Structure formats: C-alpha cells, structure tokens
Amino acid sequence: EITTRVKMREISDEEIEGYLSTGEPFGKAGSYAIQGIGIFMIEGISGSYTNVVGLPLCALIQSLRSAGALREFPFRD
C-alpha cells in the first residue's frame, strides 16, 4: 500500500473562484493539479509526489523489477 498525505492550506472564497476560473481543476482527481497552478494551495506533502500526479513510480519500478517484468532501468536503446 502506498500512502501519500497532502496538506492543503485554508484558501479564501476568492482564491477558490480564481482557481476555478482557470479551468485547471476540472477533470482532475481531487479537483486540483499539484503539478500546475493548484500548487498554491499545498502546504506540504508526505509520501510519494508521483502518487499524487499519477502512479507511485518508485514503488511501481521496484514491483516490476521484483516480478522480473523489468530487467533494466533506466531503459536503454
């Protein structure tokens, strides 16, 4: 199990409206993009950053290597 905690600061109604007006939060899990404008709301993060933006890559690569599905990383041509 991979756990990531994201601590968000208190934001004003004006900030919420401004963020919504950017269009960024639509179609996002949690309605914010930590890798985009939404970073202004983040006070701290504990755990895997890549878990927040998609997949926990460190754990995924370790699992693939353990299963023998990935022999070499980084990949080479």
FENRA-V546377 format. One record per helix or strand. SS is the DSSP state (helix for helix, strand for strand). FROM is the first residue (numbers start at 1). TO is the last residue. Records with the same first field share a line. If there is no record, write none. Layout:
SS = FROM-TO + FROM-TO
//
This chain:
strand = 5-8 + 42-46
helix = 13-22 + 29-31 + 37-41 + 49-53 + 57-66
//
